Amino acid sequence: MPEELEGNCLVAQSGGPTSVINASLSGVVAEALNHECIEEIYGGLNGVLGILNEQLVDLAAESQQNIRGLRFTPGAALGTCRYKLKKQSDFDRVLEVFEAHNIRYFFYAGGNDSQDTADKISKLAQERGYALRVIGIPKTIDNDLVTTDHTPGYGSVIKYIATTVKEIAADNAGMGQHDLVQIIEVMGRSAGWIAAGASLAKRRDEPSAAPHLIYLPEVAFSPEKFISDVQSVLQKEKYCVVVVGEGLVDADGNYISTDSASADAFGHTQLGGAGEYLRSLAEESLQVKARSVKLGMSQRAAVHCSSQTDNDEAYLAGQAAVRAAVSGETDKMVTLVRGEGDTYTCETGLTSLSEIANGVKKLPESWINEDGVSMNYNFYKYALPLIQGEVQVPYENGVPALVKLKMEKIDRQLGAYNFE
């Protein structure tokens, strides 16, 4: 048995939020309260940025009602960031803050880049001989983290997208006369997991239902094929619903629409505009009524349409992170492991942080039909269990009653940090 490590724990959130990221936070706090070796439970405001600024809050001071309510509250309750630890002094400062507050357990909820950050912090602590256990908690609607079957946040986003597609299609059905094209742009930088999820809007016994066409980053986009695809649909249907991932690329691998002047701290180009590009292409080439809608932040914040399965698994991931660390594990990320039986089951596992960092899990080509614009049974079998169940969000005065933490601040022990 590993030696019991006594001290405080710190949990932080990073990257784009999901509708269930706070369910993982709730799981961490609830489980940490069960272990005497964890003395205090702190939250870092705005990810590593808050740690550098020594902005910590006391999560044990929150009411149990608030902690439970996190499961029904979207967004990052602790705040998030896309800040990248750039130089040695950044990493040194993180350890200084950890030592000043006796942080012995660090839990970081995030995607590829966040897990890379957690890995580097852990390795530095080991080099310096500072006893620290670091566990990553998976989080991304993109579902592109390697080694895990799926990620918390994905089931909810595709449940929302499939629902939205179904509702928009009902609107289009009453308006179209073989002359209406509706473009729906969804997130997904390097992989088509989110766009593919739109296919769940139709049952397998209704092939003519929306979405009629799905354009994925994994399939090189051809304007000529797009026009032909839309024409074929409009010959048979009164309207054509097209779902497109924001990371759509051409045959040379270039994004078809991008803001080349804008990039985040990790060098990721800011995407957006694929839907509008397809709208103008359809309108100008086919002389039809074409509309585009970009779901934007709503797809990752729609807790009112989130998946109970996803919510439960996000909470489970938070609990599993604490249990793993207390039992002596470090340098690991919690994974979701699908059972092998016909009935869907899921349990947690662990994988090395170094295996996660900066990898990308692509949508399998074998799950895409030969037409390149629809999904086959393998995808349905994979994705359908992830959207099951509806989260019972409490309402007040007709709108969701979301939780806001008290954020009782921990006194600073160090001076201000110089970011220059």
C-alpha positions as CSV (number, residue, x, y, z in Angstrom):
1,M,0.0,0.0,0.0
2,P,1.3,3.5,-0.8
3,E,2.0,5.8,2.0
4,E,-1.0,7.9,3.0
5,L,-0.5,11.5,1.9
6,E,-2.1,14.2,4.1
7,G,-2.8,17.7,2.9
8,N,-5.1,19.8,0.9
9,C,-6.6,19.2,-2.5
10,L,-7.1,21.7,-5.3
11,V,-9.5,21.3,-8.2
12,A,-9.6,23.6,-11.3
13,Q,-11.4,23.7,-14.7
14,S,-9.9,24.6,-18.1
15,G,-10.8,25.1,-21.7
16,G,-14.3,25.4,-23.1
17,P,-17.1,24.5,-20.6
18,T,-19.7,21.8,-21.1
19,S,-23.2,21.3,-19.6
20,V,-21.8,18.7,-17.2
21,I,-18.3,20.0,-16.3
22,N,-19.7,21.1,-12.9
23,A,-21.1,17.6,-12.3
24,S,-17.5,16.4,-12.2
25,L,-16.6,19.3,-9.8
26,S,-19.6,18.1,-7.6
27,G,-18.2,14.6,-7.7
28,V,-14.7,15.8,-6.6
29,V,-16.0,17.7,-3.6
30,A,-18.5,15.1,-2.5
31,E,-15.8,12.3,-2.6
32,A,-13.1,14.5,-1.1
33,L,-15.3,15.0,2.0
34,N,-15.1,11.3,2.6
35,H,-11.3,11.1,3.1
36,E,-9.6,12.3,6.3
37,C,-6.3,12.6,4.6
38,I,-7.7,15.5,2.5
39,E,-7.9,18.3,5.0
40,E,-9.1,21.2,2.9
41,I,-10.9,21.4,-0.4
42,Y,-9.9,24.3,-2.6
43,G,-10.9,25.5,-6.0
44,G,-8.7,27.4,-8.3
45,L,-10.3,30.3,-10.1
46,N,-9.9,30.4,-13.9
47,G,-7.7,27.3,-14.2
48,V,-4.0,27.7,-14.0
49,L,-4.4,31.4,-14.4
50,G,-6.0,31.5,-11.0
51,I,-3.3,29.3,-9.5
52,L,-0.6,31.7,-10.8
53,N,-2.5,34.6,-9.3
54,E,-3.0,32.6,-6.0
55,Q,-6.8,33.0,-6.4
56,L,-8.2,30.0,-4.4
57,V,-11.6,29.5,-2.8
58,D,-12.9,27.2,-0.1
59,L,-15.2,24.6,-1.6
60,A,-15.8,22.9,1.8
61,A,-17.4,26.1,2.9
62,E,-20.1,25.8,0.2
63,S,-23.5,24.4,1.2
64,Q,-24.3,20.8,0.3
65,Q,-27.3,22.2,-1.6
66,N,-24.9,24.2,-3.8
67,I,-22.6,21.3,-4.3
68,R,-25.5,19.1,-5.4
69,G,-26.9,22.0,-7.5
70,L,-23.7,22.0,-9.6
71,R,-25.0,18.9,-11.3
72,F,-27.7,21.1,-12.9
73,T,-25.6,24.2,-13.7
74,P,-23.7,24.6,-17.0
75,G,-20.6,26.6,-17.6
76,A,-17.4,26.4,-15.5
77,A,-18.5,27.3,-11.9
78,L,-14.9,28.0,-10.9
79,G,-14.1,29.9,-14.1
80,T,-11.9,28.6,-16.9
81,C,-9.0,29.8,-19.1
82,R,-7.0,29.0,-22.2
83,Y,-3.8,30.2,-20.7
84,K,-0.7,28.2,-21.5
85,L,2.1,27.9,-19.0
86,K,4.8,29.4,-21.2
87,K,8.1,29.6,-19.2
88,Q,9.9,27.9,-16.3
89,S,8.9,30.7,-13.9
90,D,5.2,29.8,-14.6
91,F,5.8,26.3,-13.5
92,D,7.9,27.4,-10.5
93,R,5.1,29.7,-9.4
94,V,2.5,26.9,-9.6
95,L,4.7,24.8,-7.2
96,E,5.2,27.8,-4.9
97,V,1.5,28.2,-4.6
98,F,1.0,24.5,-4.0
99,E,3.7,24.5,-1.2
100,A,2.3,27.7,0.4
101,H,-1.2,26.1,0.7
102,N,0.0,22.5,1.3
103,I,-1.7,21.3,-1.9
104,R,-1.0,17.5,-2.2
105,Y,-3.8,16.5,-4.5
106,F,-4.4,18.4,-7.8
107,F,-7.4,17.6,-10.0
108,Y,-7.6,19.3,-13.4
109,A,-10.7,19.0,-15.6
110,G,-10.1,19.7,-19.2
111,G,-9.2,18.5,-22.7
112,N,-6.0,17.6,-24.5
113,D,-4.0,20.8,-23.7
114,S,-5.2,20.8,-20.1
115,Q,-4.0,17.3,-19.5
116,D,-0.6,18.2,-21.0
117,T,-0.4,21.0,-18.5
118,A,-1.3,18.7,-15.6
119,D,1.4,16.2,-16.8
120,K,4.1,18.9,-16.8
121,I,3.1,20.2,-13.4
122,S,3.3,16.7,-12.0
123,K,6.7,15.9,-13.5
124,L,8.2,19.1,-12.2
125,A,6.9,18.3,-8.7
126,Q,8.6,14.9,-8.9
127,E,11.9,16.5,-10.1
128,R,11.7,18.9,-7.1
129,G,10.9,16.1,-4.6
130,Y,7.5,17.6,-3.7
131,A,4.9,15.0,-2.8
132,L,1.9,15.7,-5.1
133,R,-0.7,13.5,-6.8
134,V,-2.1,14.7,-10.0
135,I,-5.2,13.3,-11.7
136,G,-6.9,14.6,-14.8
137,I,-10.6,14.6,-15.3
138,P,-11.7,14.3,-19.0
139,K,-13.8,17.2,-20.3
140,T,-14.6,18.1,-23.9
141,I,-17.7,18.2,-26.1
142,D,-15.4,17.4,-29.1
143,N,-15.0,13.7,-27.8
144,D,-11.5,13.6,-29.3
145,L,-9.5,12.5,-26.2
146,V,-7.6,9.4,-26.9
147,T,-7.8,6.2,-24.8
148,T,-11.2,7.0,-23.3
149,D,-14.3,5.5,-25.0
150,H,-16.0,8.9,-24.8
151,T,-15.7,12.1,-22.8
152,P,-18.1,13.8,-20.3
153,G,-19.9,16.6,-22.2
154,Y,-20.2,14.7,-25.5
155,G,-23.5,12.9,-24.8
156,S,-25.2,16.1,-23.8
157,V,-24.0,18.2,-26.8
158,I,-25.2,15.6,-29.3
159,K,-28.5,15.2,-27.5
160,Y,-29.0,18.9,-27.8
161,I,-27.9,19.0,-31.5
162,A,-30.1,16.1,-32.5
163,T,-33.1,17.7,-30.7
164,T,-32.4,21.1,-32.3
165,V,-32.1,19.5,-35.8
166,K,-35.4,17.6,-35.3
167,E,-37.2,20.8,-34.2
168,I,-35.7,23.0,-37.0
169,A,-36.7,20.3,-39.5
170,A,-40.3,20.5,-38.3
171,D,-40.2,24.2,-39.0
172,N,-38.7,23.7,-42.5
173,A,-41.2,21.0,-43.4
174,G,-44.0,23.6,-43.2
175,M,-42.1,26.2,-45.2
176,G,-40.3,24.3,-48.0
177,Q,-41.5,23.7,-51.5
178,H,-38.4,21.8,-52.8
179,D,-36.6,25.1,-52.6
180,L,-35.4,25.5,-49.0
181,V,-31.9,24.7,-47.7
182,Q,-31.2,25.0,-44.0
183,I,-27.5,24.9,-42.9
184,I,-26.7,24.2,-39.2
185,E,-23.1,24.8,-38.2
186,V,-21.9,22.9,-35.1
187,M,-18.6,22.8,-33.2
188,G,-15.8,20.3,-33.8
189,R,-12.3,21.6,-34.7
190,S,-10.4,18.5,-35.8
191,A,-13.0,15.6,-35.6
192,G,-16.6,15.1,-36.7
193,W,-18.0,13.5,-33.5
194,I,-20.4,16.4,-32.8
195,A,-21.6,16.8,-36.4
196,A,-22.1,13.0,-36.6
197,G,-24.3,13.2,-33.5
198,A,-26.9,15.1,-35.5
199,S,-27.7,11.8,-37.3
200,L,-29.4,10.7,-34.1
201,A,-32.3,13.1,-34.9
202,K,-33.8,10.4,-37.2
203,R,-34.8,6.9,-36.6
204,R,-33.1,4.2,-38.7
205,D,-36.5,3.4,-40.3
206,E,-36.9,7.0,-41.7
207,P,-33.9,7.5,-44.0
208,S,-35.5,10.5,-45.7
209,A,-35.8,12.5,-42.5
210,A,-33.4,15.3,-41.5
211,P,-30.5,15.8,-41.3
212,H,-30.3,15.0,-45.0
213,L,-26.5,15.8,-45.3
214,I,-23.7,15.9,-42.8
215,Y,-20.3,17.3,-43.7
216,L,-17.4,16.2,-41.4
217,P,-13.8,17.4,-41.0
218,E,-12.7,13.8,-41.8
219,V,-14.1,14.0,-45.3
220,A,-12.5,16.5,-47.7
221,F,-15.1,19.0,-48.9
222,S,-15.9,19.4,-52.5
223,P,-18.2,22.4,-53.5
224,E,-19.3,20.5,-56.7
225,K,-20.3,17.5,-54.7
226,F,-22.1,19.6,-52.2
227,I,-24.2,21.3,-54.9
228,S,-25.0,17.9,-56.4
229,D,-25.9,16.4,-52.9
230,V,-28.3,19.3,-52.2
231,Q,-29.9,19.1,-55.7
232,S,-30.6,15.3,-55.2
233,V,-32.3,15.9,-51.8
234,L,-34.5,18.8,-53.1
235,Q,-35.7,16.7,-56.0
236,K,-37.2,14.3,-53.5
237,E,-37.9,16.5,-50.4
238,K,-39.5,19.9,-49.8
239,Y,-36.4,21.0,-47.9
240,C,-32.8,20.0,-47.2
241,V,-31.2,20.2,-43.8
242,V,-27.4,20.3,-43.8
243,V,-25.3,19.9,-40.7
244,V,-21.6,21.0,-41.0
245,G,-18.7,20.8,-38.6
246,E,-16.8,24.1,-38.1
247,G,-13.5,22.3,-38.9
248,L,-14.5,21.4,-42.4
249,V,-11.5,21.2,-44.7
250,D,-10.9,21.0,-48.5
251,A,-8.9,18.4,-50.4
252,D,-5.6,20.1,-49.4
253,G,-6.4,20.0,-45.7
254,N,-7.2,23.8,-45.5
255,Y,-10.1,25.0,-43.4
256,I,-12.8,26.2,-45.8
257,S,-13.6,29.1,-43.4
258,T,-11.3,30.6,-40.7
259,D,-10.2,33.7,-39.0
260,S,-6.5,33.4,-39.8
261,A,-5.7,36.5,-37.7
262,S,-7.0,35.0,-34.5
263,A,-5.7,32.1,-32.5
264,D,-5.8,31.1,-28.8
265,A,-2.9,30.6,-26.4
266,F,-2.3,27.1,-27.7
267,G,-2.0,28.2,-31.3
268,H,-5.5,26.9,-32.4
269,T,-7.0,28.9,-35.2
270,Q,-10.4,30.4,-34.4
271,L,-13.0,28.7,-36.5
272,G,-16.4,29.7,-37.6
273,G,-18.2,30.6,-40.8
274,A,-18.5,27.2,-42.5
275,G,-22.3,27.4,-42.3
276,E,-22.4,30.8,-43.9
277,Y,-20.1,29.7,-46.7
278,L,-22.3,26.7,-47.5
279,R,-25.4,28.9,-47.4
280,S,-24.0,31.4,-50.0
281,L,-22.8,28.4,-52.1
282,A,-26.2,26.9,-52.2
283,E,-28.0,30.2,-52.7
284,E,-25.8,31.3,-55.6
285,S,-25.5,28.0,-57.3
286,L,-29.0,26.7,-57.0
287,Q,-31.1,29.9,-56.8
288,V,-33.0,28.6,-53.7
289,K,-33.9,30.0,-50.3
290,A,-30.9,29.2,-48.1
291,R,-30.6,29.9,-44.4
292,S,-27.8,29.3,-41.9
293,V,-27.7,29.0,-38.2
294,K,-24.6,28.7,-36.0
295,L,-25.5,27.0,-32.7
296,G,-22.4,28.5,-31.0
297,M,-22.2,28.4,-27.2
298,S,-25.8,27.2,-26.8
299,Q,-24.8,23.7,-27.8
300,R,-22.4,23.3,-24.8
301,A,-24.4,25.3,-22.3
302,A,-27.9,23.7,-22.8
303,V,-28.3,22.0,-19.5
304,H,-32.1,21.9,-20.0
305,C,-31.5,19.4,-22.8
306,S,-28.5,17.5,-21.3
307,S,-28.2,13.7,-21.0
308,Q,-28.7,12.0,-17.7
309,T,-26.3,9.4,-18.7
310,D,-23.7,12.0,-19.4
311,N,-24.3,13.8,-16.2
312,D,-24.0,10.6,-14.1
313,E,-20.7,9.7,-15.8
314,A,-19.3,13.2,-15.4
315,Y,-20.1,13.0,-11.6
316,L,-18.6,9.5,-11.5
317,A,-15.4,10.8,-13.2
318,G,-15.0,13.4,-10.4
319,Q,-15.4,10.8,-7.7
320,A,-13.0,8.4,-9.4
321,A,-10.3,11.0,-9.6
322,V,-10.3,11.5,-5.9
323,R,-10.4,7.8,-5.1
324,A,-7.5,7.2,-7.5
325,A,-5.3,9.9,-5.9
326,V,-6.0,8.8,-2.4
327,S,-5.1,5.3,-3.3
328,G,-1.7,6.4,-4.5
329,E,-2.2,7.0,-8.2
330,T,-0.7,10.0,-10.0
331,D,0.1,11.2,-13.5
332,K,-3.2,9.7,-14.7
333,M,-6.4,10.8,-16.3
334,V,-9.7,9.1,-15.5
335,T,-11.2,7.3,-18.5
336,L,-14.7,6.0,-19.3
337,V,-14.7,2.3,-20.2
338,R,-17.6,0.8,-22.0
339,G,-18.8,-2.7,-21.0
340,E,-18.8,-5.4,-23.7
341,G,-22.4,-6.7,-23.3
342,D,-25.3,-5.8,-25.4
343,T,-26.7,-3.6,-22.7
344,Y,-24.8,-0.4,-22.2
345,T,-22.7,-0.1,-19.1
346,C,-19.8,2.2,-18.2
347,E,-17.1,2.2,-15.5
348,T,-14.0,4.3,-15.0
349,G,-10.4,3.4,-15.7
350,L,-7.1,5.3,-15.7
351,T,-4.6,6.1,-18.4
352,S,-1.2,8.0,-18.4
353,L,-1.5,11.7,-18.8
354,S,1.4,11.6,-21.3
355,E,-0.7,9.4,-23.6
356,I,-3.6,12.0,-23.6
357,A,-1.6,15.2,-24.1
358,N,-2.1,16.7,-27.5
359,G,-3.5,13.5,-29.1
360,V,-6.6,13.6,-31.3
361,K,-9.2,10.7,-31.6
362,K,-10.7,10.9,-35.1
363,L,-14.2,9.6,-36.0
364,P,-13.6,6.1,-37.5
365,E,-13.9,6.1,-41.3
366,S,-15.7,2.8,-41.1
367,W,-18.6,4.6,-39.3
368,I,-19.2,6.9,-42.3
369,N,-21.2,5.7,-45.2
370,E,-19.7,5.6,-48.7
371,D,-21.7,8.8,-49.6
372,G,-19.5,10.7,-47.1
373,V,-22.6,12.6,-45.7
374,S,-24.3,10.1,-43.5
375,M,-23.5,7.7,-40.6
376,N,-24.0,3.9,-40.5
377,Y,-25.2,1.6,-37.8
378,N,-21.8,1.4,-36.0
379,F,-22.1,5.1,-35.1
380,Y,-25.7,4.7,-33.9
381,K,-24.7,1.8,-31.7
382,Y,-21.9,3.8,-30.2
383,A,-23.7,7.2,-29.7
384,L,-27.3,6.3,-28.9
385,P,-26.6,5.1,-25.3
386,L,-24.8,8.4,-24.5
387,I,-27.9,10.6,-25.0
388,Q,-30.3,8.6,-22.8
389,G,-32.2,10.1,-19.9
390,E,-33.2,13.7,-19.2
391,V,-31.7,15.7,-16.4
392,Q,-34.4,17.1,-14.1
393,V,-33.4,20.7,-13.9
394,P,-35.1,22.7,-11.2
395,Y,-37.0,25.7,-12.4
396,E,-37.9,29.0,-10.7
397,N,-40.2,31.6,-12.2
398,G,-40.3,29.6,-15.4
399,V,-36.5,29.4,-16.0
400,P,-33.8,27.0,-14.8
401,A,-32.6,27.7,-11.3
402,L,-28.8,27.6,-11.6
403,V,-26.3,27.6,-8.8
404,K,-23.8,30.3,-8.0
405,L,-21.0,29.4,-5.6
406,K,-20.2,31.7,-2.6
407,M,-16.5,31.7,-3.6
408,E,-15.1,32.3,-0.1
409,K,-11.6,33.3,-0.8
410,I,-8.5,31.8,0.8
411,D,-5.9,34.3,2.1
412,R,-2.9,34.7,-0.1
413,Q,0.5,33.7,1.3
414,L,2.6,35.0,-1.6
415,G,3.2,38.3,-3.4
416,A,1.7,39.1,-6.8
417,Y,3.0,37.2,-9.8
418,N,4.8,39.0,-12.6
419,F,3.6,37.6,-15.9
420,E,6.3,39.3,-18.0
